[in-house]
Structures are given as C-alpha cells and as structure tokens.
Amino acid sequence: MKFKAILENVKKKQGFTNNDQLIEFLKTSKASFYQMQKGKQPLSEEEIIKIMDSTGLEAPEIYGAWLAENAKSKKIRQSWEKFSRVAVTLPFALGVAALALPLKLAENAAAIHIM
C-alpha cells in the first residue's frame, strides 16, 4: 500500500475532509507534515501509533510504505514495495496453512485407522 493511500485511509476512517484535520489528529505541525510527505522528515513514533490505531496496519507496513515512497534509489524503492507486499500476504498464507493442517492431520488419522 502506498503511503499517500494510508494517509487517505486515516482521513476516511476518522471522517476528515482535509489535511488540516489530519495534521491535528497526528499532533504535528503543517511544516513537519509536509516535510514528512516529501521524505525530508521521518515519521515519529507517535505518528506511526496514531496511524496504526486508525487503520489497523502494523508499524513496519506504515514505515515501509513511507520509505518506499521516499526512496531516492529505484532499487531500494522496489525492495521496500516487495517487502510490503510480502508482509501483507504472509499472515493470510499462514492463516490458510494453519486452517489446512488440522484437516490434513484428520485425513491422515482416518487413513491410518482404516488400514
């Protein structure tokens, strides 16, 4: 997910209609907010926590999206984007595997019992 999309998600979930409301919510100044958007100032822990609480996203996904969007190197940007995609899909894949394991164990137990 792109960092700008994450900020738009916060605005939507909080019912904000403009960046001034978002800036107030993040408890930052306008200058700091715009510097952060340009990649000139990193996110503070407080800002990350506010975004986490609002979106349900985890800190590495938020910070990774910010790093990807502000990386000067194309290779670094692509690496962060790849990491973000894996980070988002891994819990889903593990959840599917966790659900499938008991079914497979039950099938094996039934097969052993039949023999």
Number of C-alpha atoms within 10 A of each C-alpha: 16 17 19 13 11 20 18 17 16 21 20 14 11 14 11 15 11 11 15 13 14 20 17 12 16 17 13 14 12 14 11 15 23 14 14 16 18 13 17 12 13 17 18 13 11 12 17 18 17 16 22 17 12 17 18 11 15 16 14 14 22 23 19 23 23 25 21 26 21 18 16 11 10 10 11 15 19 14 15 21 21 13 16 21 13 12 15 14 10 12 11 11 12 11 10 11 11 11 11 11 11 11 11 11 11 11 12 12 11 11 10 9 8 7 5
